[in-house]
């Protein structure tokens, strides 16, 4: 479980006796970062398509300069 301090924005996995280890504030909240598997697959596919299109654009621009 991850925690984020509301005062100093420290992110960590453990609290020292209920207080932020960076600033000592008792104000914190839990962060739940659970992603669905289909969301991560869709994002990775989009990233790969973007990467390919950018490399092709770069190759085309270099080819035009020659």
Backbone as JSON Lines, residues from 0, in Angstrom:
{"i":0,"aa":"X","n":[0.84,-1.16,0.0],"ca":[0.0,0.0,0.0],"c":[0.89,1.23,0.0]}
{"i":1,"aa":"X","n":[0.59,2.21,-0.83],"ca":[1.36,3.43,-0.91],"c":[0.63,4.57,-0.21]}
{"i":2,"aa":"X","n":[1.41,5.51,0.27],"ca":[0.87,6.66,0.97],"c":[1.43,7.94,0.36]}
{"i":3,"aa":"X","n":[0.65,9.03,0.45],"ca":[1.1,10.34,-0.02],"c":[0.78,11.36,1.06]}
{"i":4,"aa":"X","n":[1.76,12.14,1.43],"ca":[1.59,13.18,2.44],"c":[0.83,14.35,1.81]}
{"i":5,"aa":"X","n":[-0.15,14.87,2.54],"ca":[-0.93,16.0,2.04],"c":[-0.19,17.32,2.17]}
{"i":6,"aa":"X","n":[0.79,17.39,3.06],"ca":[1.51,18.64,3.27],"c":[2.73,18.8,2.37]}
{"i":7,"aa":"X","n":[3.55,17.76,2.28],"ca":[4.8,17.9,1.5],"c":[4.83,17.06,0.23]}
{"i":8,"aa":"X","n":[3.78,16.3,-0.06],"ca":[3.66,15.46,-1.26],"c":[4.66,14.3,-1.3]}
{"i":9,"aa":"X","n":[5.16,13.9,-0.15],"ca":[6.05,12.74,-0.08],"c":[5.26,11.48,-0.4]}
{"i":10,"aa":"X","n":[5.84,10.62,-1.25],"ca":[5.21,9.35,-1.57],"c":[6.09,8.22,-1.05]}
{"i":11,"aa":"X","n":[5.47,7.3,-0.35],"ca":[6.23,6.18,0.19],"c":[5.33,5.0,0.46]}
{"i":12,"aa":"X","n":[5.96,3.91,0.86],"ca":[5.2,2.7,1.14],"c":[5.01,2.46,2.62]}
{"i":13,"aa":"X","n":[5.75,3.17,3.47],"ca":[5.62,2.97,4.91],"c":[5.56,4.32,5.61]}
{"i":14,"aa":"X","n":[4.8,4.35,6.69],"ca":[4.75,5.53,7.55],"c":[5.43,5.2,8.86]}
{"i":15,"aa":"X","n":[6.13,6.17,9.41],"ca":[6.78,5.93,10.7],"c":[5.84,6.38,11.81]}
{"i":16,"aa":"X","n":[5.19,5.44,12.45],"ca":[4.27,5.64,13.57],"c":[3.11,6.58,13.21]}
{"i":17,"aa":"X","n":[2.64,6.5,11.97],"ca":[1.5,7.3,11.54],"c":[1.83,8.71,11.09]}
{"i":18,"aa":"X","n":[3.12,9.03,10.97],"ca":[3.55,10.36,10.55],"c":[4.41,10.26,9.29]}
{"i":19,"aa":"X","n":[4.39,11.33,8.51],"ca":[5.21,11.37,7.3],"c":[6.68,11.37,7.68]}
{"i":20,"aa":"X","n":[7.51,10.51,7.08],"ca":[8.93,10.49,7.43],"c":[9.69,11.72,6.92]}
{"i":21,"aa":"X","n":[9.14,12.46,5.96],"ca":[9.84,13.62,5.42],"c":[9.59,14.88,6.24]}
{"i":22,"aa":"X","n":[8.33,15.13,6.61],"ca":[8.02,16.39,7.31],"c":[7.4,16.18,8.69]}
{"i":23,"aa":"X","n":[7.0,14.97,9.03],"ca":[6.43,14.69,10.34],"c":[4.95,15.01,10.47]}
{"i":24,"aa":"X","n":[4.29,15.28,9.37],"ca":[2.88,15.63,9.39],"c":[2.02,14.38,9.54]}
{"i":25,"aa":"X","n":[0.91,14.48,10.29],"ca":[0.0,13.34,10.4],"c":[-1.02,13.3,9.26]}
{"i":26,"aa":"X","n":[-0.98,14.26,8.35],"ca":[-1.94,14.34,7.24],"c":[-1.4,13.54,6.06]}
{"i":27,"aa":"X","n":[-2.03,12.41,5.79],"ca":[-1.62,11.58,4.66],"c":[-2.84,10.86,4.12]}
{"i":28,"aa":"X","n":[-2.7,10.3,2.92],"ca":[-3.78,9.51,2.34],"c":[-3.19,8.32,1.6]}
{"i":29,"aa":"X","n":[-4.0,7.28,1.49],"ca":[-3.56,6.08,0.78],"c":[-3.74,6.27,-0.71]}
{"i":30,"aa":"X","n":[-2.82,5.73,-1.47],"ca":[-2.89,5.77,-2.93],"c":[-3.09,4.34,-3.4]}
{"i":31,"aa":"X","n":[-4.15,4.11,-4.14],"ca":[-4.43,2.79,-4.66],"c":[-4.19,2.82,-6.16]}
{"i":32,"aa":"X","n":[-3.11,2.25,-6.61],"ca":[-2.76,2.27,-8.02],"c":[-2.95,0.88,-8.63]}
{"i":33,"aa":"X","n":[-4.17,0.53,-8.87],"ca":[-4.5,-0.75,-9.49],"c":[-5.03,-0.45,-10.88]}
{"i":34,"aa":"X","n":[-4.33,-0.96,-11.86],"ca":[-4.74,-0.76,-13.25],"c":[-5.31,-2.06,-13.79]}
{"i":35,"aa":"X","n":[-6.34,-1.93,-14.58],"ca":[-6.88,-3.11,-15.22],"c":[-5.93,-3.55,-16.32]}
{"i":36,"aa":"X","n":[-5.89,-4.84,-16.54],"ca":[-4.96,-5.4,-17.52],"c":[-5.27,-4.92,-18.93]}
{"i":37,"aa":"X","n":[-6.53,-4.77,-19.26],"ca":[-6.89,-4.34,-20.61],"c":[-6.51,-2.88,-20.86]}
{"i":38,"aa":"X","n":[-6.52,-2.05,-19.82],"ca":[-6.09,-0.67,-19.96],"c":[-4.61,-0.58,-20.26]}
{"i":39,"aa":"X","n":[-3.81,-1.39,-19.57],"ca":[-2.38,-1.35,-19.81],"c":[-2.04,-1.9,-21.19]}
{"i":40,"aa":"X","n":[-2.78,-2.9,-21.66],"ca":[-2.53,-3.43,-23.0],"c":[-2.85,-2.39,-24.06]}
{"i":41,"aa":"X","n":[-3.97,-1.67,-23.87],"ca":[-4.36,-0.65,-24.83],"c":[-3.34,0.49,-24.85]}
{"i":42,"aa":"X","n":[-2.88,0.89,-23.68],"ca":[-1.9,1.96,-23.61],"c":[-0.58,1.55,-24.25]}
{"i":43,"aa":"X","n":[-0.15,0.32,-24.03],"ca":[1.11,-0.11,-24.61],"c":[0.99,-0.2,-26.13]}
{"i":44,"aa":"X","n":[-0.16,-0.6,-26.64],"ca":[-0.36,-0.65,-28.09],"c":[-0.33,0.76,-28.67]}
{"i":45,"aa":"X","n":[-0.96,1.69,-28.0],"ca":[-0.93,3.08,-28.48],"c":[0.48,3.65,-28.45]}
{"i":46,"aa":"X","n":[1.23,3.32,-27.44],"ca":[2.61,3.81,-27.34],"c":[3.46,3.24,-28.47]}
{"i":47,"aa":"X","n":[3.28,1.98,-28.79],"ca":[4.05,1.37,-29.87],"c":[3.69,2.0,-31.2]}
{"i":48,"aa":"X","n":[2.4,2.22,-31.45],"ca":[1.99,2.86,-32.7],"c":[2.52,4.28,-32.81]}
{"i":49,"aa":"X","n":[2.51,5.01,-31.72],"ca":[3.07,6.36,-31.71],"c":[4.57,6.33,-31.97]}
{"i":50,"aa":"X","n":[5.26,5.41,-31.36],"ca":[6.7,5.27,-31.56],"c":[7.03,4.97,-33.02]}
{"i":51,"aa":"X","n":[6.31,4.06,-33.62],"ca":[6.55,3.7,-35.02],"c":[6.27,4.89,-35.93]}
{"i":52,"aa":"X","n":[5.18,5.59,-35.68],"ca":[4.85,6.73,-36.54],"c":[5.88,7.84,-36.41]}
{"i":53,"aa":"X","n":[6.38,8.08,-35.22],"ca":[7.41,9.11,-35.05],"c":[8.71,8.73,-35.74]}
{"i":54,"aa":"X","n":[9.11,7.46,-35.63],"ca":[10.33,7.02,-36.31],"c":[10.19,7.1,-37.83]}
{"i":55,"aa":"X","n":[9.01,6.74,-38.34],"ca":[8.79,6.85,-39.78],"c":[8.81,8.3,-40.24]}
{"i":56,"aa":"X","n":[8.26,9.19,-39.45],"ca":[8.3,10.62,-39.78],"c":[9.72,11.14,-39.79]}
{"i":57,"aa":"X","n":[10.5,10.74,-38.81],"ca":[11.9,11.15,-38.77],"c":[12.67,10.62,-39.97]}
{"i":58,"aa":"X","n":[12.47,9.35,-40.31],"ca":[13.15,8.75,-41.46],"c":[12.76,9.47,-42.75]}
{"i":59,"aa":"X","n":[11.5,9.83,-42.9],"ca":[11.04,10.55,-44.08],"c":[11.69,11.93,-44.17]}
{"i":60,"aa":"X","n":[11.75,12.64,-43.06],"ca":[12.37,13.97,-43.06],"c":[13.86,13.9,-43.38]}
{"i":61,"aa":"X","n":[14.55,12.9,-42.85],"ca":[15.97,12.73,-43.17],"c":[16.15,12.39,-44.63]}
{"i":62,"aa":"X","n":[15.29,11.54,-45.17],"ca":[15.35,11.15,-46.58],"c":[15.13,12.37,-47.48]}
{"i":63,"aa":"X","n":[14.22,13.23,-47.13],"ca":[13.94,14.43,-47.93],"c":[15.11,15.4,-47.92]}
{"i":64,"aa":"X","n":[15.87,15.45,-46.85],"ca":[17.02,16.34,-46.75],"c":[18.18,15.86,-47.62]}
{"i":65,"aa":"X","n":[18.26,14.58,-47.9],"ca":[19.37,14.03,-48.69],"c":[19.13,14.21,-50.12]}
